[in-house]
Amino acid sequence: MNIAIHIDHVSKDFGPEHVLRDVCHDFEEGKIHGIVGNNGSGKTVLMKCICGFLLPTRGKVFVHNKQVGKDVDFPESLGLIIETPGFLPGLTGKKNLKILASLRRKIDDVTIGETMKRVGLDPNMKKPVNKYSLGMRQRLGIAQAIMENPRLLILDEPFNGLDKQGVQHMRELILSLRNQGKTIILASHNAQDIEVLCNTVCEMDSGVLTPLHRAPFNSAMLGLPTIR
């Protein structure tokens, strides 16, 4: 079993508040890992510790065998959408993605356009992002997460603002990414998202992460490929 992420006794405090409490867990490569929990339970803080946006008060986070905050500031080959995606409001979606892509110069305009189409956006649309609906912004956020073909994806509530058809489309996209061997950590308030998509599920409650054992869900019931 190859481990993509190793969480080693991680705690995170904000003053007297203990947001993460001695979290220990391994996330295996090539699977979709669900994290469920109420608002304020610590899900997003854990994701930010994995990304390097926050450093643990105690403990260590390893991504692809490198310690975050020591060996790397930001894990290599990582795409993410955490909280509300931030874009330059007066520019088009494609221009925003081009600016982001220019930071690492890994992809070209053709790849950006193909990625936008993949998430259901028209790369030639002249509408600026401040005229986008919530669902369109969410699609653009997913596009920026996947456009450089990362090995690891961290998706915090990626279906926010999407209609039923949009949710179905993104579920299919996420399953296709898993089938390409990518490791995905997914947080969603929708139990069906977790049941349909995830190979493993953990619950975050008051900063404590607990693996859940559940019966396999028949994703064919919703017209999606069966998870194995």
C-alpha positions as CSV (number, residue, x, y, z in Angstrom):
1,M,0.0,0.0,0.0
2,N,1.4,3.4,-1.1
3,I,0.7,6.3,1.2
4,A,0.1,9.7,-0.3
5,I,-0.4,11.6,3.0
6,H,0.8,10.6,6.5
7,I,-0.7,12.6,9.4
8,D,1.5,12.1,12.5
9,H,-0.1,13.1,15.8
10,V,-1.2,16.5,14.5
11,S,-2.8,19.1,16.8
12,K,-3.6,22.7,15.9
13,D,-4.4,25.3,18.5
14,F,-5.6,28.9,18.0
15,G,-4.9,30.4,21.4
16,P,-6.9,28.4,23.9
17,E,-9.0,26.7,21.2
18,H,-8.0,23.2,20.3
19,V,-9.1,22.8,16.6
20,L,-7.3,19.6,15.8
21,R,-6.6,17.0,18.5
22,D,-3.8,14.4,18.0
23,V,-4.9,13.4,14.5
24,C,-3.2,10.3,13.1
25,H,-4.1,8.9,9.7
26,D,-2.8,7.7,6.4
27,F,-4.4,8.4,3.1
28,E,-3.7,5.8,0.5
29,E,-2.7,6.7,-3.1
30,G,-5.2,6.3,-5.9
31,K,-8.3,6.5,-3.8
32,I,-11.0,9.0,-3.0
33,H,-11.1,9.7,0.8
34,G,-14.1,11.4,2.3
35,I,-14.1,13.6,5.4
36,V,-17.5,14.4,7.0
37,G,-18.3,16.6,9.9
38,N,-20.2,19.7,11.0
39,N,-19.0,23.2,10.4
40,G,-16.2,24.0,12.8
41,S,-15.3,20.4,13.3
42,G,-11.8,20.9,12.0
43,K,-12.1,19.5,8.4
44,T,-10.9,22.7,6.6
45,V,-8.1,23.3,9.2
46,L,-6.8,19.7,8.5
47,M,-6.9,20.4,4.8
48,K,-5.0,23.6,5.3
49,C,-2.3,21.8,7.3
50,I,-1.9,19.2,4.5
51,C,-1.5,22.1,2.0
52,G,1.0,24.0,4.1
53,F,-1.3,27.0,4.5
54,L,-1.3,26.3,8.3
55,L,1.5,24.6,10.3
56,P,0.5,22.2,13.1
57,T,1.0,23.3,16.7
58,R,2.3,19.8,17.3
59,G,2.9,16.8,15.0
60,K,3.9,16.4,11.4
61,V,2.3,16.1,8.0
62,F,4.0,14.2,5.2
63,V,2.9,14.4,1.6
64,H,4.5,12.0,-0.8
65,N,7.2,11.3,1.9
66,K,8.1,15.0,2.3
67,Q,7.3,16.9,5.5
68,V,5.2,19.9,4.9
69,G,6.7,23.0,6.4
70,K,10.2,21.5,6.5
71,D,11.1,19.7,3.3
72,V,8.5,21.6,1.2
73,D,6.4,24.7,2.0
74,F,3.7,23.6,-0.4
75,P,3.4,19.9,-1.6
76,E,4.4,19.2,-5.1
77,S,1.7,18.2,-7.6
78,L,-1.2,19.3,-5.5
79,G,-4.5,20.9,-6.7
80,L,-7.0,22.3,-4.3
81,I,-10.2,24.1,-3.8
82,I,-10.7,25.3,-0.2
83,E,-13.5,27.6,0.9
84,T,-14.7,30.1,-1.7
85,P,-12.4,30.3,-4.8
86,G,-10.8,33.7,-5.2
87,F,-10.4,35.2,-8.6
88,L,-9.8,38.6,-10.1
89,P,-13.4,39.8,-10.6
90,G,-13.0,42.0,-13.6
91,L,-11.2,39.4,-15.8
92,T,-12.6,36.5,-17.7
93,G,-12.4,32.9,-16.4
94,K,-9.7,32.0,-18.9
95,K,-7.6,35.1,-18.2
96,N,-7.7,34.2,-14.5
97,L,-6.5,30.7,-15.2
98,K,-3.8,32.0,-17.5
99,I,-2.5,34.2,-14.8
100,L,-2.4,31.3,-12.3
101,A,-0.8,29.0,-14.9
102,S,1.9,31.6,-15.5
103,L,3.3,31.0,-12.0
104,R,4.6,27.6,-12.8
105,R,4.5,27.6,-16.6
106,K,3.5,23.9,-16.8
107,I,0.6,24.2,-19.2
108,D,-0.4,26.2,-22.3
109,D,-3.5,28.0,-23.5
110,V,-4.8,24.9,-25.2
111,T,-4.7,22.9,-21.9
112,I,-6.5,25.7,-20.1
113,G,-9.2,25.8,-22.7
114,E,-9.6,22.0,-22.6
115,T,-9.8,22.1,-18.8
116,M,-12.6,24.7,-18.9
117,K,-14.6,22.6,-21.3
118,R,-14.1,19.6,-19.1
119,V,-15.8,21.4,-16.2
120,G,-18.6,22.7,-18.4
121,L,-17.3,26.3,-19.1
122,D,-16.8,28.0,-22.4
123,P,-13.2,29.2,-22.6
124,N,-14.2,31.8,-25.2
125,M,-16.9,33.4,-23.0
126,K,-16.1,37.2,-22.6
127,K,-18.1,37.5,-19.4
128,P,-15.9,38.6,-16.4
129,V,-15.9,36.5,-13.3
130,N,-17.9,39.1,-11.3
131,K,-20.8,38.2,-13.6
132,Y,-20.5,34.5,-13.0
133,S,-23.2,32.6,-11.0
134,L,-22.1,30.8,-7.9
135,G,-22.1,27.5,-9.8
136,M,-19.9,28.9,-12.6
137,R,-17.4,30.2,-10.0
138,Q,-17.3,26.7,-8.5
139,R,-16.7,25.1,-11.9
140,L,-13.8,27.6,-12.4
141,G,-12.4,26.7,-9.0
142,I,-12.4,23.1,-9.9
143,A,-10.8,23.9,-13.3
144,Q,-7.9,25.7,-11.5
145,A,-7.5,22.7,-9.2
146,I,-7.1,20.1,-12.0
147,M,-5.6,22.1,-14.9
148,E,-2.0,21.2,-14.2
149,N,-2.8,17.5,-13.8
150,P,-1.8,17.1,-10.1
151,R,-1.3,13.7,-8.4
152,L,-3.2,14.9,-5.3
153,L,-6.4,16.9,-5.1
154,I,-8.0,18.4,-2.0
155,L,-11.6,19.4,-2.6
156,D,-13.4,21.2,0.2
157,E,-17.2,21.3,-0.6
158,P,-16.6,21.2,-4.4
159,F,-20.3,20.9,-5.3
160,N,-21.4,24.2,-3.7
161,G,-23.7,26.2,-5.9
162,L,-24.0,23.5,-8.5
163,D,-27.4,22.3,-9.8
164,K,-28.4,18.7,-10.0
165,Q,-26.9,18.3,-13.5
166,G,-23.8,20.1,-12.4
167,V,-23.3,17.8,-9.4
168,Q,-23.7,14.7,-11.6
169,H,-21.2,16.1,-14.1
170,M,-18.6,16.8,-11.3
171,R,-19.1,13.4,-9.7
172,E,-18.3,11.8,-13.0
173,L,-15.3,14.0,-13.4
174,I,-14.0,13.2,-9.9
175,L,-14.4,9.5,-10.5
176,S,-12.5,9.8,-13.8
177,L,-9.7,11.5,-12.0
178,R,-9.6,8.7,-9.5
179,N,-9.5,6.2,-12.3
180,Q,-6.4,8.0,-13.6
181,G,-4.7,7.1,-10.3
182,K,-5.0,10.4,-8.5
183,T,-5.5,10.7,-4.8
184,I,-8.4,12.8,-3.8
185,I,-9.5,14.1,-0.4
186,L,-13.1,15.3,-0.5
187,A,-15.2,17.1,2.1
188,S,-18.9,17.4,1.5
189,H,-22.0,18.1,3.6
190,N,-24.0,15.9,1.2
191,A,-24.0,12.3,2.4
192,Q,-24.8,11.1,-1.1
193,D,-21.6,12.7,-2.5
194,I,-19.6,10.8,0.1
195,E,-21.4,7.5,-0.4
196,V,-21.2,7.6,-4.2
197,L,-17.6,8.8,-4.6
198,C,-15.5,7.7,-1.7
199,N,-13.4,4.6,-1.1
200,T,-12.8,5.5,2.6
201,V,-14.6,7.9,4.9
202,C,-13.5,9.5,8.1
203,E,-15.5,11.7,10.5
204,M,-14.1,14.9,12.0
205,D,-15.8,15.8,15.3
206,S,-14.4,18.5,17.7
207,G,-10.9,18.1,16.1
208,V,-10.8,14.3,16.4
209,L,-10.6,12.2,13.2
210,T,-12.2,8.8,13.3
211,P,-12.4,6.3,10.4
212,L,-15.9,5.1,9.6
213,H,-16.7,1.5,8.6
214,R,-19.6,1.3,6.2
215,A,-21.3,-1.1,3.7
216,P,-20.3,-0.5,0.1
217,F,-22.6,1.8,-1.8
218,N,-23.8,0.7,-5.2
219,S,-23.0,3.7,-7.3
220,A,-24.6,2.1,-10.3
221,M,-27.9,3.1,-8.8
222,L,-27.1,6.7,-9.7
223,G,-25.7,5.9,-13.2
224,L,-22.1,6.3,-12.1
225,P,-19.2,3.8,-12.5
226,T,-18.9,1.3,-9.6
227,I,-16.1,2.1,-7.1
228,R,-13.7,-0.8,-6.5
